[in-house]
């Protein structure tokens, strides 16, 4: 079942260099208005909380007021993070290239309303590393402030440089930022009693119109039933110690092989099939170990990195010639990918901690958390493969949807 709070994207990725250069300054009036509006929403939500506990249905006026606030917040942060180009209006009107679909007032469970703040704590942790949250510090009245943090900060920073160079926001960056905005829209809608549906951390469910599975030279397939053993999950890190030791020792040789591959490709202009195969096997073994440690799969991995031996499988394309110049400066070119991988790594860390508790309670890994971790693992391994010269295709930073169903053509009657 799809989430009632869903992001809608109608952006063409074109940007104006001048407005992008001064984006934070231009957004100051919106930050002030968002803060003042937030105070009114806070008061209205307290009244709505009592009304919902009494009647079981949110107060319609408060629901409409909070919905416009959530929509306006989406517009502002989409503008600041360069996910859209037009200057937002101050009323939260539903006519922005990055917009949110919100539900009408509906009955809500009184128990979940009563403990809404407590129940929202895990979602707040994940939202803080994905995009924006309100942190409260100190004890004075002026200690309230907004923090643009996590994945959205990296997206905005890298997008800023890309737009100044090309007048266009890369789609992967736009979609990665949209994932963070979509999750936080669901989070605020849950906190403000717009809906009682819990935020969905699944990047594949957050956005419409994701590109289908790309033909990337480094891909990850996840074929897992999400069932987990509580005992093996509780002691997962201890059980993985032998793999950590073997990963380290094998990694020393693999990075030595990557250095040798670098010289071969710079001098000869072609890759070595033997070195390529050796590094790809090590990277596949890394994928199996990380998938086990991060609760993406349940079976204990083998120590050989053999293809087809694990539910989370890495495939690496055959070696191809790469441009000598990009090979020579590969580490420098990979800096943006390292930043994005680090941001996704923060998301994956929170997701695995929350998933660990969920597995101990239910014996099953939640789908949304599993797919959020899989997004990090795919991007991280593409980055590592790019650095180790397995491919010259740059990692794709956005979520990638499932492969579309093949069309079926029926013969005429």
Buried (B, 14 or more C-beta within 10 A) or exposed (E): EEBBBBBBBEBEBEBEEEBBEEBEEBBEEBBEBBEEBBEEBEEBBEEBBEBBEEEEEBBEEBBBBBBBBBBBBBBBBBBBBBBBBBBBEBEBEEEBBBBBBBBEBBEBEBEBBEEBEEBBEBBBBBBBBBBBBEEEEEEEEEEBEBEBBBBBBBBBBBBBEBBEEEEBBBBBBBBBBBBBBBBBBBBBBBBBBBBBBBBBBBBBBBBEEBEEEBEBBBBBEBEBEBEBEEEBBEEBEEBBEEBEEBBEEBBEEBBEBBEBBBEBBBEEEEBBEEBBBBBBBBBBBBBBBBBBBBBBBBBBBEBEBEEEBBBBBBBBBEBEEBEEEBBEEBEEBBEBBEBBBBBBBBBBBBBBBBBBEBBEEEEBBBBBBBBBBBBBBBBBBBBBBBBBBBBBBBBBBBBBBEEEEEEEEEEEE
